[in-house]
Amino acid sequence: MADGCNADREQGTAFLPKFDAQGLLIAIAVDAQTKDILMVAYMDEEALAKTRETRLAHFHSRSRGKLWLKGETSGHFLRVQDIQVDCDQDALTLVVKPEGPACHTGARRCFYRRLEGDELVHFAD
């Protein structure tokens, strides 16, 4: 059974994001049309605020330690149609309209291989 704070977070209507010890939330970008998972990244408070303000997906780059607007360099922006929050508010799904490939490799999505035994097999564009 959840305590008072958890009950508010898990069943209430207030947005109470639960950032981890590094100040991050998991953010999963899903194509609004195909429902494919495009990518997984992290958001800090700043990235979440910018995403909500601009409706363009912003993330926290762990490697660079700073705000990252997806598409800033490539032009492949993710236009946010909806933000869905998981039960304990420590992960988000961004339902997006991609403006080009989501993956830095040029693939439409980052999840384009499956594990078969010890091999990775391409299954998607």
ABEGO torsion letter per residue (X at the ends): XBBAAAAAAAABABBBBBBBAAGBBBBBBBBAAAGBBABBBBBBAAAAAAAAAAGBBBBBBAAAGBBBBBGAAAGBBBBBABBBBBAAGABBBBBBBBBEBABAAGBABABABBBBEABBBBABX
